[in-house]
Amino acid sequence: MAAPAEAPEAAAAGCRFDYDVIVVGAGIMGSCAAHAAASRGARALLLERFDLLHHLGSSHGESRTIRDAYPKAHYPPMVRLARRLWADAEAESGYRVLTPAPQLSLGPRSNASLLAAIRSSGAEEVDLARRWGGAFRVPDGWVTAVSERGGGVLNATKAVAMFQALAAKKGAVVRDKTEVVGIRKGPEGGVAVTTSTGEELRGAKCVVTVGAWTSKLVRSVAGVDLPVQPLHTMVLYWRIKPGRERELAAESGFPTFSSYGDPHVYSTPSLELPGLIKINYDGGPPCDPDGRDWASGGGDVAERVARWIEEFMPNHVETAGGPVIRQSCMYSMTPDKDFVIDFLGGEFGEDVVVGAGFSGHGFKMGPAVGRILAEMAIDGKADTAAEAGVELGHFRINRFEG
């Protein structure tokens, strides 16, 4: 961690600003950014439109995977950085949010993305008939590979709460039920953030991490159309068949897994709800985050996952009657499924930084993304990313031009 430093503009401006960094959106990315900024000695304000730890966005729930297995080479360095920062935060807070687990990648041997993910994680091919009580029934022509290092399950809501508490401990101000409706250039530099009640907050810099609401907010404040499309996805918990519960449990070493192909299915081991296992479809139909159909907005994802279970895990997981628990969630998708981590530009220049479009796979990298966003806001660059080998050029806004 760099030595504590004030935001340069705020230091020069004295008391012109209420805060050095105003973070809009208190999901995992915003909470990590606020913690990183406060850890630098910056006067940080974290604003949340809804209740803290709400279930309306993308950072709630009991489990997210962390894994090195990525088809795109620019993600494993960020995952490794995040893993170190997760460990630092756990040590600082005094409790754990990460449960280690192996990572299983499986799919047709002809799937180039799968083979690239296996290479990136250093996974080794295994015979699944000899692992985990023969839980998987895999067709001929499929590859199955396990990475024993670096994988695991993150308790999502607990993790967000941890970073919010650590941010407050470092001096950050954390406020919920504060909807931001405007961001403009301040009359004396910096930015002026306006809330739905008419309150105006002045900051040297602003970080925008509002998830599925990114396109709406950025369009309204800057006239910029960011192609971040919310998807309504479902978190599904299925009953494990009697006598098989221990075989699929995290404490027995059952892995997180990703099944490549159609459908793309992923899972975490049985952990937060004994006797149940989370198996999900990676995707969902487009949605308006302010007008979701809570009853059927997830489309046919449960049926697609049930068919996958019946083909690949028929002796271990029960599909009759459908999933036992269904929870709504959202992805914020970009066209290329890469993140947006960049200065907003235009009249805002480098005074507003945007972190968005995490496309259903960003949570695990929250501490790394938060650190990078905070450094960009305070320093105008991200030294931590460079030191960790994270190539931020992949996440620029201008890649969408044309």
Phi, psi and chi 1 to 4 in degrees:
 res  aa     phi    psi   chi1   chi2   chi3   chi4
   1 MET       -  131.9  172.1   70.6   71.3      -
   2 ALA   -66.1  158.5      -      -      -      -
   3 ALA   -63.4  150.5      -      -      -      -
   4 PRO   -54.0  135.8  -26.9   35.2      -      -
   5 ALA  -149.2  137.9      -      -      -      -
   6 GLU   -75.3  152.8 -105.7 -170.1  -51.1      -
   7 ALA   -58.9  130.7      -      -      -      -
   8 PRO   -53.5  -45.1  -26.3   34.4      -      -
   9 GLU   -67.3  -37.9 -171.4  172.0  -12.3      -
  10 ALA   -66.3  -38.2      -      -      -      -
  11 ALA   -62.7  -40.2      -      -      -      -
  12 ALA   -72.7  -27.9      -      -      -      -
  13 ALA   -89.4   -7.7      -      -      -      -
  14 GLY    64.0 -121.8      -      -      -      -
  15 CYS   -97.5   18.7  -64.7      -      -      -
  16 ARG   -64.7  -25.8  -79.8 -167.7  -67.9  149.1
  17 PHE  -113.5  143.4  -55.4  120.7      -      -
  18 ASP   -71.7  -33.9  -56.8  -46.3      -      -
  19 TYR  -141.3  154.8  -59.5   95.2      -      -
  20 ASP   -78.1  -39.9  -59.9  -31.9      -      -
  21 VAL  -137.7  124.8 -178.5      -      -      -
  22 ILE  -107.6  120.3  -62.0  175.5      -      -
  23 VAL  -103.1  123.6 -178.7      -      -      -
  24 VAL  -104.0  113.1 -177.2      -      -      -
  25 GLY   108.8  116.0      -      -      -      -
  26 ALA  -111.9   39.1      -      -      -      -
  27 GLY   -76.7 -160.1      -      -      -      -
  28 ILE   -63.7  -41.0 -172.0   60.3      -      -
  29 MET   -67.8  -47.1  -58.1  -55.4  177.9      -
  30 GLY   -66.4  -39.8      -      -      -      -
  31 SER   -64.5  -40.3  -61.7      -      -      -
  32 CYS   -67.8  -38.1  -70.9      -      -      -
  33 ALA   -64.7  -43.4      -      -      -      -
  34 ALA   -62.7  -41.6      -      -      -      -
  35 HIS   -63.2  -44.2  170.0 -107.8      -      -
  36 ALA   -64.1  -41.5      -      -      -      -
  37 ALA   -65.9  -46.1      -      -      -      -
  38 ALA   -64.0  -33.0      -      -      -      -
  39 SER   -67.0  -22.4  -63.6      -      -      -
  40 ARG   -84.4   -1.9  -70.4  -78.9  -57.8  -84.9
  41 GLY    91.0    3.1      -      -      -      -
  42 ALA   -75.1  147.3      -      -      -      -
  43 ARG   -78.4  105.8  -63.8  171.4  -61.4  160.7
  44 ALA  -110.4  140.8      -      -      -      -
  45 LEU  -123.4  126.2  170.9   65.0      -      -
  46 LEU  -111.2  120.4  176.8   61.3      -      -
  47 LEU  -112.7  135.0  -60.3  175.7      -      -
  48 GLU  -126.4  130.9  171.4   54.6   52.2      -
  49 ARG   -66.3  -39.1  172.3 -177.2  176.9 -178.3
  50 PHE  -104.5 -167.0  -55.0  107.0      -      -
  51 ASP   -63.7  150.2  -74.2  -44.7      -      -
  52 LEU   -60.5  141.8  -66.1  178.6      -      -
  53 LEU    63.5   30.0  -51.3 -179.2      -      -
  54 HIS   -68.7  169.7   64.2   84.4      -      -
  55 HIS  -112.4   27.5  -75.6 -150.2      -      -
  56 LEU  -101.2   -5.7  -57.7  174.8      -      -
  57 GLY  -118.7 -125.2      -      -      -      -
  58 SER  -130.1    5.1  -55.1      -      -      -
  59 SER  -113.6   12.6  -67.4      -      -      -
  60 HIS  -100.5  174.7   59.7  -75.7      -      -
  61 GLY   107.0 -178.5      -      -      -      -
  62 GLU  -103.2  -14.4  -57.2  -59.7  -40.9      -
  63 SER  -154.0  137.9   56.3      -      -      -
  64 ARG  -137.3  149.8  -61.0  -70.3 -168.3  -79.8
  65 THR   -87.0  152.7   62.2      -      -      -
  66 ILE  -125.8  133.0 -177.2  167.1      -      -
  67 ARG  -157.3  153.2   55.1 -176.1  169.6   83.3
  68 ASP   -90.9  -13.9  -77.1  -14.6      -      -
  69 ALA   -73.1   94.5      -      -      -      -
  70 TYR  -129.9  133.8  -98.5   94.7      -      -
  71 PRO   -67.0  -32.1  -20.6   32.1      -      -
  72 LYS   -93.1  128.1  -65.3 -178.4  178.1 -179.7
  73 ALA   -70.1  -15.2      -      -      -      -
  74 HIS   -83.0   -2.9   46.6  -84.5      -      -
  75 TYR   -93.0  -39.9  -74.5  109.2      -      -
  76 PRO   -52.7  -39.2  -31.9   39.1      -      -
  77 PRO   -61.3  -35.8  -24.9   35.6      -      -
  78 MET   -71.2  -35.8 -169.8  179.8  -71.8      -
  79 VAL   -64.0  -42.3  175.8      -      -      -
  80 ARG   -64.4  -41.5  -70.1 -169.3  -72.5  -90.0
  81 LEU   -61.0  -45.8  170.1   61.0      -      -
  82 ALA   -61.4  -40.5      -      -      -      -
  83 ARG   -60.6  -40.5 -170.6 -177.9  -60.6  117.6
  84 ARG   -64.6  -40.2  174.5  167.3   62.4   82.4
  85 LEU   -72.7  -32.4  -62.9  176.7      -      -
  86 TRP   -59.6  -45.7  -78.6  115.1      -      -
  87 ALA   -63.6  -40.5      -      -      -      -
  88 ASP   -61.5  -43.6  -70.0  -12.7      -      -
  89 ALA   -67.2  -39.7      -      -      -      -
  90 GLU   -61.2  -41.4  -73.1 -177.9  -42.0      -
  91 ALA   -66.0  -39.1      -      -      -      -
  92 GLU   -69.1  -36.7 -174.0  179.7   -9.0      -
  93 SER   -84.9  -29.3   67.9      -      -      -
  94 GLY    91.1    8.4      -      -      -      -
  95 TYR  -143.5  166.0   55.9   84.2      -      -
  96 ARG  -100.9  142.4  -72.3  178.3   54.1 -173.8
  97 VAL  -122.4   -6.0  -63.0      -      -      -
  98 LEU  -116.7  123.1  172.1   58.7      -      -
  99 THR  -106.2  115.2  -60.4      -      -      -
 100 PRO   -62.4  147.2  -21.2   33.2      -      -
 101 ALA  -159.4  150.4      -      -      -      -
 102 PRO   -65.6  162.8  -13.3   27.5      -      -
 103 GLN  -120.6  123.0  164.0   66.4   25.6      -
 104 LEU  -104.1  127.7  167.0   65.5      -      -
 105 SER  -114.9  129.9  -58.6      -      -      -
 106 LEU  -143.8  153.2   66.7  158.8      -      -
 107 GLY   161.8 -179.1      -      -      -      -
 108 PRO   -60.8  137.9  -21.8   33.0      -      -
 109 ARG   -62.1  -18.2 -167.4  172.7  -70.1  -84.0
 110 SER   -81.9   -4.6   59.1      -      -      -
 111 ASN   -81.7  109.1 -170.8  -59.0      -      -
 112 ALA   -64.8  -37.4      -      -      -      -
 113 SER   -63.5  -41.4  -66.2      -      -      -
 114 LEU   -61.4  -47.7  167.4   62.3      -      -
 115 LEU   -62.8  -38.3  -61.6 -178.5      -      -
 116 ALA   -65.7  -39.6      -      -      -      -
 117 ALA   -64.5  -39.4      -      -      -      -
 118 ILE   -63.2  -43.7  -69.0  171.6      -      -
 119 ARG   -63.3  -42.9  -72.6 -166.6  -61.8  -89.3
 120 SER   -65.6  -28.7   72.3      -      -      -
 121 SER   -95.8   -6.7   63.8      -      -      -
 122 GLY    67.5   26.2      -      -      -      -
 123 ALA   -69.1  153.1      -      -      -      -
 124 GLU  -115.3  139.4  -63.2 -177.3   -2.3      -
 125 GLU   -66.6  141.3  -68.3 -165.6   32.7      -
 126 VAL  -134.7  160.7  -63.7      -      -      -
 127 ASP   -95.5  106.9 -180.0    1.4      -      -
 128 LEU   -67.9  -17.7  -71.3 -172.5      -      -
 129 ALA   -63.7  -21.5      -      -      -      -
 130 ARG  -101.1    3.1  -58.2  171.6 -179.3  -91.9
 131 ARG  -121.8  144.2  -58.2  -70.9  -65.8  -90.7
 132 TRP    54.2   44.4  -54.9  -58.1      -      -
 133 GLY    63.6   25.3      -      -      -      -
 134 GLY    62.5   36.9      -      -      -      -
 135 ALA   -64.5  -27.9      -      -      -      -
 136 PHE  -105.1  138.3  -63.5   94.2      -      -
 137 ARG  -115.6  107.6 -171.3  171.0   66.5 -174.7
 138 VAL  -111.9  134.4  178.4      -      -      -
 139 PRO   -72.5  162.8   25.2  -33.3      -      -
 140 ASP   -60.6  147.8  -67.2  -22.1      -      -
 141 GLY    87.3    3.1      -      -      -      -
 142 TRP  -100.3  150.6  -86.1   47.2      -      -
 143 VAL  -108.6  140.0   59.5      -      -      -
 144 THR  -130.8  122.1   54.4      -      -      -
 145 ALA  -137.1  141.8      -      -      -      -
 146 VAL  -121.3  133.0  172.9      -      -      -
 147 SER  -105.7  123.4  172.5      -      -      -
 148 GLU   -89.4   -6.6  -59.9  -75.0   -3.8      -
 149 ARG  -117.2  140.7  -54.5  179.6  -50.9  -82.4
 150 GLY    85.1   -8.4      -      -      -      -
 151 GLY   -89.5  169.4      -      -      -      -
 152 GLY   165.5 -173.7      -      -      -      -
 153 VAL  -123.9  127.7 -178.2      -      -      -
 154 LEU  -101.5  132.9  -67.7  157.3      -      -
 155 ASN   -79.3  105.9 -175.2  -46.1      -      -
 156 ALA   -64.1  -57.2      -      -      -      -
 157 THR   -62.9  -40.5  -62.9      -      -      -
 158 LYS   -62.7  -37.0 -173.8  177.9  179.3 -177.2
 159 ALA   -67.0  -43.3      -      -      -      -
 160 VAL   -62.2  -44.5  175.5      -      -      -
 161 ALA   -60.9  -38.0      -      -      -      -
 162 MET   -61.1  -47.9  176.2  179.1   72.7      -
 163 PHE   -69.8  -33.6  -85.9  102.6      -      -
 164 GLN   -64.9  -43.3  -69.2  173.5   -3.2      -
 165 ALA   -65.0  -41.1      -      -      -      -
 166 LEU   -67.0  -37.4  -68.5  176.1      -      -
 167 ALA   -62.3  -45.5      -      -      -      -
 168 ALA   -62.9  -39.3      -      -      -      -
 169 LYS   -61.1  -32.9 -177.4  179.2  177.7 -178.2
 170 LYS   -83.0   -1.2  -66.0  -71.4 -173.8 -179.3
 171 GLY   109.3   -1.2      -      -      -      -
 172 ALA   -68.6  148.2      -      -      -      -
 173 VAL   -95.4  126.6  176.7      -      -      -
 174 VAL  -116.9  122.0 -179.1      -      -      -
 175 ARG  -129.9  132.3  -70.9  175.2   52.7 -178.4
 176 ASP  -108.4  179.8   64.7   -5.0      -      -
 177 LYS    50.2   41.8  -67.8 -171.4  174.2  -61.8
 178 THR  -131.4   95.5  -54.3      -      -      -
 179 GLU   -85.4  125.8 -179.3 -178.8    4.1      -
 180 VAL   -87.6  124.7  169.3      -      -      -
 181 VAL  -115.1   -9.6  -63.9      -      -      -
 182 GLY  -153.9  143.3      -      -      -      -
 183 ILE  -135.9  125.8  -56.6  170.6      -      -
 184 ARG  -141.2  165.8   60.8  180.0  177.4   83.4
 185 LYS   -63.9  135.5  -72.7  -72.0  -67.9 -178.4
 186 GLY   -74.7  152.8      -      -      -      -
 187 PRO   -63.7  -23.8   21.8  -32.3      -      -
 188 GLU  -119.8   33.7  -62.2  179.6  -35.9      -
 189 GLY    92.3  178.6      -      -      -      -
 190 GLY    66.2 -152.5      -      -      -      -
 191 VAL  -133.3  152.9  -64.5      -      -      -
 192 ALA  -116.3  120.6      -      -      -      -
 193 VAL  -104.1  124.7  174.0      -      -      -
 194 THR  -109.2  136.8  -53.4      -      -      -
 195 THR  -100.6  170.9   73.7      -      -      -
 196 SER   -67.1  -15.8   57.7      -      -      -
 197 THR   -92.0    0.4   62.7      -      -      -
 198 GLY    92.8   -2.2      -      -      -      -
 199 GLU   -68.2  140.7 -177.5 -178.8   10.4      -
 200 GLU  -118.2  128.1 -174.9  169.9  -81.4      -
 201 LEU  -117.1  131.2  -58.1  158.5      -      -
 202 ARG  -104.1  130.8  -61.8  175.0  -58.0  161.4
 203 GLY  -137.2  151.2      -      -      -      -
 204 ALA   -67.5  -38.1      -      -      -      -
 205 LYS  -139.6  160.8  -54.5  -73.6 -177.5  175.8
 206 CYS  -136.6  137.0 -179.6      -      -      -
 207 VAL  -115.5  126.0  176.1      -      -      -
 208 VAL  -106.0  116.1  175.5      -      -      -
 209 THR  -137.9   67.8   51.4      -      -      -
 210 VAL  -106.8   17.7  -66.3      -      -      -
 211 GLY    57.4 -125.0      -      -      -      -
 212 ALA   -66.1  -12.4      -      -      -      -
 213 TRP   -95.0    7.0  -71.4  -93.5      -      -
 214 THR   -60.8  -50.7  -61.5      -      -      -
 215 SER   -58.5  -42.8  -69.8      -      -      -
 216 LYS   -62.7  -46.6  -70.3 -173.7  175.1 -172.7
 217 LEU   -70.6  -45.1 -177.1   58.8      -      -
 218 VAL   -64.8  -39.0  169.5      -      -      -
 219 ARG   -63.1  -40.4 -174.1 -177.8  -56.9  115.1
 220 SER   -72.7  -31.8   70.1      -      -      -
 221 VAL   -95.9  -24.2  -57.3      -      -      -
 222 ALA  -129.2   -6.8      -      -      -      -
 223 GLY    68.5   19.8      -      -      -      -
 224 VAL  -102.3  130.9  173.4      -      -      -
 225 ASP   -95.3   99.3  -74.9  -43.6      -      -
 226 LEU   -87.0  126.8  -84.5 -175.6      -      -
 227 PRO   -79.6   68.9   30.0  -34.1      -      -
 228 VAL  -111.2  106.0  177.6      -      -      -
 229 GLN  -101.4  118.3  173.0   62.2   58.6      -
 230 PRO   -69.8  140.4  -18.1   32.0      -      -
 231 LEU  -119.1  141.4  -57.8 -176.9      -      -
 232 HIS   -92.5  107.9 -173.3  163.3      -      -
 233 THR  -113.3  163.9 -171.4      -      -      -
 234 MET  -120.3  136.2  -59.9  -62.6  -65.8      -
 235 VAL   -95.0  121.4  177.4      -      -      -
 236 LEU  -119.1  128.6  -53.0  173.5      -      -
 237 TYR  -111.7  129.7  -73.7   90.1      -      -
 238 TRP  -115.7  148.8  -54.7   81.4      -      -
 239 ARG   -76.8  131.9 -170.2  177.0  -53.4  -78.3
 240 ILE   -81.1  138.6  -59.3  171.2      -      -
 241 LYS   -65.7  144.6  -69.3 -170.8  172.9 -178.4
 242 PRO   -52.4  135.9  -26.7   35.5      -      -
 243 GLY    88.0   -9.7      -      -      -      -
 244 ARG  -105.6   -0.6  -58.8  -66.9 -166.2  176.9
 245 GLU   -57.7  -45.9  -65.8   87.1   -6.2      -
 246 ARG   -66.7  -35.8 -179.2  167.4  177.2   78.4
 247 GLU   -62.1  -29.5  -66.9  171.1   -8.5      -
 248 LEU  -100.9   11.1  -55.5 -167.8      -      -
 249 ALA   -88.1  148.3      -      -      -      -
 250 ALA   -60.0  -37.8      -      -      -      -
 251 GLU   -67.1  -17.1   63.2 -175.9   14.7      -
 252 SER   -94.5    2.1  -61.2      -      -      -
 253 GLY    88.6   13.5      -      -      -      -
 254 PHE   -65.1  143.2 -165.9   74.7      -      -
 255 PRO   -89.1  165.3   35.5  -38.1      -      -
 256 THR   -74.9  151.6   63.5      -      -      -
 257 PHE  -146.9  155.3   68.2   79.6      -      -
 258 SER  -129.1  125.0  -63.7      -      -      -
 259 SER  -106.6  111.1  175.5      -      -      -
 260 TYR   -81.1  154.5  -71.8   70.3      -      -
 261 GLY   117.3 -156.3      -      -      -      -
 262 ASP  -121.3  111.2 -173.7   15.8      -      -
 263 PRO   -83.8  157.7   33.2  -36.1      -      -
 264 HIS   -85.2  112.7 -172.2  167.5      -      -
 265 VAL  -116.9  142.9  168.1      -      -      -
 266 TYR  -136.2  162.9   69.6   95.4      -      -
 267 SER  -154.7  157.7  174.2      -      -      -
 268 THR  -118.7  155.3   55.4      -      -      -
 269 PRO   -67.5  163.2   23.7  -33.5      -      -
 270 SER   -63.7  119.6  179.9      -      -      -
 271 LEU  -147.1  -65.2  177.4   62.8      -      -
 272 GLU   -76.3  -25.6   59.4  -91.4   29.2      -
 273 LEU  -129.4   95.7  -63.5  170.1      -      -
 274 PRO   -54.8  135.6  -26.5   35.9      -      -
 275 GLY    88.3   -7.1      -      -      -      -
 276 LEU  -122.3  153.8  -56.2 -178.5      -      -
 277 ILE  -132.9  138.7 -175.0  169.6      -      -
 278 LYS   -86.5  118.2 -174.3  175.0   85.4  171.4
 279 ILE  -131.7  120.2  -54.6  177.9      -      -
 280 ASN  -125.8  157.7  -70.3  -14.1      -      -
 281 TYR   -89.0  135.5  171.8   69.2      -      -
 282 ASP   -86.0   81.2 -172.4   25.6      -      -
 283 GLY   151.5 -167.2      -      -      -      -
 284 GLY   165.7  174.8      -      -      -      -
 285 PRO   -77.3  154.4   27.7  -34.3      -      -
 286 PRO   -59.8  150.6  -21.8   33.0      -      -
 287 CYS  -149.9  164.1   70.8      -      -      -
 288 ASP   -99.1  119.8  176.9  -10.2      -      -
 289 PRO   -61.4  -19.4   22.3  -33.7      -      -
 290 ASP   -96.3    2.4  -66.7  -48.9      -      -
 291 GLY  -151.1   48.9      -      -      -      -
 292 ARG   -77.2  149.7  -83.8 -176.7  -76.3  170.2
 293 ASP   -88.0  100.2 -179.9  -13.0      -      -
 294 TRP   -68.1  -24.9  -65.9   97.8      -      -
 295 ALA   -79.5  -45.5      -      -      -      -
 296 SER  -134.5   16.0   59.5      -      -      -
 297 GLY   -64.7  -19.4      -      -      -      -
 298 GLY   -79.5   -0.5      -      -      -      -
 299 GLY    67.6 -142.9      -      -      -      -
 300 ASP   -99.0   26.1   65.8  -14.6      -      -
 301 VAL   -62.8  -36.5  -64.4      -      -      -
 302 ALA   -64.0  -40.9      -      -      -      -
 303 GLU   -65.0  -38.5  -69.2   74.8   16.1      -
 304 ARG   -66.8  -41.0  -60.4 -175.3   74.0  173.4
 305 VAL   -68.4  -38.8  174.0      -      -      -
 306 ALA   -59.7  -41.8      -      -      -      -
 307 ARG   -64.4  -37.6  -71.4 -166.5  -66.1  -90.1
 308 TRP   -64.5  -45.7 -175.4   93.0      -      -
 309 ILE   -59.6  -44.3  -67.6  170.8      -      -
 310 GLU   -62.5  -27.2  -70.8  163.0    2.2      -
 311 GLU   -86.6  -38.5 -178.5  175.3   -1.8      -
 312 PHE  -108.2  -24.7  -66.8   94.2      -      -
 313 MET  -136.5   45.1  -58.5 -177.4   72.5      -
 314 PRO   -66.7  -25.6   27.6  -36.9      -      -
 315 ASN   -90.1   -4.9  -62.6  -35.6      -      -
 316 HIS  -120.5  -25.0  -76.1   68.8      -      -
 317 VAL  -126.7  134.4 -179.3      -      -      -
 318 GLU   -90.6  130.0 -178.3   61.7   67.1      -
 319 THR  -109.9  -14.7   59.0      -      -      -
 320 ALA   -59.3  126.8      -      -      -      -
 321 GLY    86.8   -3.9      -      -      -      -
 322 GLY    81.6 -172.9      -      -      -      -
 323 PRO   -65.8  148.2   23.0  -32.0      -      -
 324 VAL   -73.9  -36.2  177.0      -      -      -
 325 ILE  -132.4  136.7  -63.5  174.2      -      -
 326 ARG  -125.4  127.3  -55.5  173.7 -172.6 -127.1
 327 GLN  -126.5  134.2  -60.9  171.1  -18.6      -
 328 SER   -78.7  144.9  -71.5      -      -      -
 329 CYS  -149.0  175.0 -168.0      -      -      -
 330 MET  -135.6  143.8  -77.5 -169.7  -68.3      -
 331 TYR  -100.0  152.1  -73.5  177.3      -      -
 332 SER  -118.5   97.4  -61.1      -      -      -
 333 MET   -94.1  137.4  -57.2  -63.0  -63.8      -
 334 THR   -99.1  162.7   62.0      -      -      -
 335 PRO   -59.1  -32.9  -26.8   35.8      -      -
 336 ASP  -103.1    4.7   55.1   12.3      -      -
 337 LYS    64.8   13.8  -61.8 -175.1 -179.1 -179.5
 338 ASP   -94.4  155.6  -78.7  -28.6      -      -
 339 PHE   -71.2  167.9  -54.5  161.5      -      -
 340 VAL  -113.6  115.5  172.9      -      -      -
 341 ILE  -136.9   99.6  -57.2  174.1      -      -
 342 ASP  -164.9  162.6 -158.8    0.4      -      -
 343 PHE   -72.9  143.2  -61.3  106.6      -      -
 344 LEU   -67.4  -33.6 -176.9   53.8      -      -
 345 GLY    75.3 -158.3      -      -      -      -
 346 GLY    61.6 -140.9      -      -      -      -
 347 GLU   -65.2  -20.8   65.8  171.2  -42.5      -
 348 PHE   -83.4  -17.8  -67.3  102.1      -      -
 349 GLY    54.8 -123.8      -      -      -      -
 350 GLU  -102.6   16.2  -64.9 -174.3   -7.1      -
 351 ASP   -82.3  -19.0  -72.3  -16.9      -      -
 352 VAL  -124.4  126.9  176.1      -      -      -
 353 VAL  -113.8  136.8 -172.8      -      -      -
 354 VAL  -114.5  130.7  177.8      -      -      -
 355 GLY  -122.0  115.3      -      -      -      -
 356 ALA  -159.9  178.7      -      -      -      -
 357 GLY    62.3   43.9      -      -      -      -
 358 PHE   -80.4   -0.4  -64.9  101.7      -      -
 359 SER    54.8   32.0  -60.3      -      -      -
 360 GLY    80.9    4.8      -      -      -      -
 361 HIS  -138.1   22.2   63.9  102.5      -      -
 362 GLY   -95.5  -22.3      -      -      -      -
 363 PHE   -52.6  -45.7 -167.3   99.0      -      -
 364 LYS   -56.3  -27.8   67.0 -179.7   74.4   63.6
 365 MET   -97.9   12.0  -71.3  171.3  -94.8      -
 366 GLY   -51.5  -50.9      -      -      -      -
 367 PRO   -61.4  -35.9  -24.1   35.1      -      -
 368 ALA   -69.5  -45.2      -      -      -      -
 369 VAL   -62.4  -43.8  172.0      -      -      -
 370 GLY   -60.4  -43.7      -      -      -      -
 371 ARG   -60.7  -45.1  173.2   78.3   72.0   89.8
 372 ILE   -63.6  -45.2  -69.5  165.4      -      -
 373 LEU   -61.5  -42.6  -68.1  170.6      -      -
 374 ALA   -64.4  -41.5      -      -      -      -
 375 GLU   -66.2  -39.9  -70.7 -174.8   -5.6      -
 376 MET   -61.8  -40.7  -69.7  173.9   67.7      -
 377 ALA   -67.6  -44.8      -      -      -      -
 378 ILE   -79.9  -43.6  -65.8  171.1      -      -
 379 ASP  -105.6  -13.5  -56.6  -36.4      -      -
 380 GLY    79.0    6.2      -      -      -      -
 381 LYS  -158.6  170.7   58.6 -179.2 -179.6  177.8
 382 ALA  -125.8   88.3      -      -      -      -
 383 ASP   -64.7  -34.8  -72.4  -21.8      -      -
 384 THR   -61.0  -40.9  -65.4      -      -      -
 385 ALA   -61.7  -45.5      -      -      -      -
 386 ALA   -62.7  -42.4      -      -      -      -
 387 GLU   -65.9  -31.0  -66.9  165.3    2.6      -
 388 ALA   -89.2   -1.9      -      -      -      -
 389 GLY    78.9   21.9      -      -      -      -
 390 VAL   -87.1  121.2  176.5      -      -      -
 391 GLU   -90.7  102.5  -63.5  -74.4  -13.1      -
 392 LEU   -76.3  -11.8  -66.3 -179.5      -      -
 393 GLY   -59.2  -24.0      -      -      -      -
 394 HIS   -71.3  -13.7  -62.1  -77.8      -      -
 395 PHE  -113.2   15.5  -49.5  126.5      -      -
 396 ARG   -74.9  148.6  -60.1  -60.0 -174.9 -152.1
 397 ILE   -66.9  -35.0  -68.5  173.5      -      -
 398 ASN   -68.4   -7.3   63.2   10.2      -      -
 399 ARG   -68.2  -17.5   73.3 -177.8 -168.5  -90.7
 400 PHE   -87.9   -5.4  -58.4  120.9      -      -
 401 GLU   -63.0  129.7  -66.8  176.0   -0.8      -
 402 GLY    79.8      -      -      -      -      -
